[in-house]
Amino acid sequence: MTKLEKAIRRSLSVGDVEYTVVIDPTGVKLTQKGKRKGVELKWTDLVSGDAALAAALQASTPAD
C-alpha cells in the first residue's frame, strides 16, 4: 500500500456544481470550485468519532 505523504487533488461534480477534493496526511477538504473556504475533516476527528460534531460545527459558521 502507498503511504499518503503529500496532498492529492481531484475534481468532483455533485449535480451541476464542481468541487475540488484535497486528501492530505492531516485530513480531507472539500471546496466548491472558485471558492476559498470549504468543509474540512481531520483524520483524528474521523477516527475518534467526532466527525459528525466537527462537520456540524463547520456548517454552523457563516460562509462566504
Beta strands, then each sheet from edge to edge (+ up, - down):
strand 1: 8-14
strand 2: 17-24
strand 3: 27-32
strand 4: 38-42
sheet 1: 1+ 2- 3+ 4-
end
